[in-house]
Amino acid sequence: MLVYKFYPPEYALQSLLKLRFKVSPIDELNDPFEYLSLDMGDKSVRAWAKEFRNQVSINNGIISFSKSWREPLMWAHYAKSHTGIALGFEVPDRLLTHINYITDRIIPPLDVDTNKESMSKLVDLLFKSKHKNWEYEEEVRLVRTLQNCDEEDGLYFAKWNHVTMLKEVVLGDRYLSKDDTGIQSILEDSGVMFITARPEFKGFKMTPQKDQKLHKRL
């Protein structure tokens, strides 16, 4: 499945040069409701949910992708107001967690404490559920153990490999060419496609720039 990782321009170039993803620890994700989608009006449920999140957060990190690069809000929020880059990777679907977007908090089944299948289904829901307000992200994610990542200045990184293959580089509508490393030619020679994004003329999505004279370069 082709999925996209959005970066501000300086971090995109670092990712391309070092061939790596940034991995976000679960307790540092930008949604405070991550893994806490339960209806927690009951104190006992609240205590269980917080302990569940604490346990999940130990040594686990997330690499978040989007199914599309065409959503302008993604460029605005994650690619420094369209000045950044979206990197497209081919990742086996079996490795990806697809996020479900929900309107209401999840109510635990009545038999969750006594039925292992009910508990398993609830945990699966919690892993995959986010509020509907995040739906524009069209998120899919990889879970990585932090102990298998490279740590640098308190940040975690995972190398690209044969199951996370770079296929596309999408340059934002406001991206300013700045790279003198020659990396674009190297990537093009290896089959990576370069795309320049621009706003649609009739809709409200981003679309490929067809005019060759307006194509950007790294």
KAHU-V995913 format. One line per field, one symbol per residue. psi: psi as a letter, one per 30 degrees, with the letter a starting at -180 (. if undefined). A space follows every 50 residues. Layout:
# KAHU-V995913
psi->???
This chain:
# KAHU-V995913
psi->kjlkkkkleefeeeeeefhllkkkkegglgjfgkghfljhekeeeeeeee eeeeeefjgklkjkllflgfjfeeeeefhhhgfakkkkkjkkeffkkkkk klellkkklegfffjeeeeeeeeeeeefkllffgeffhkllkkkkffglk kjhglkkkklaffikkekjjklegkkkfkgfgfeeeeefggkkkkkklkl ffahlllkkfjefgkll.
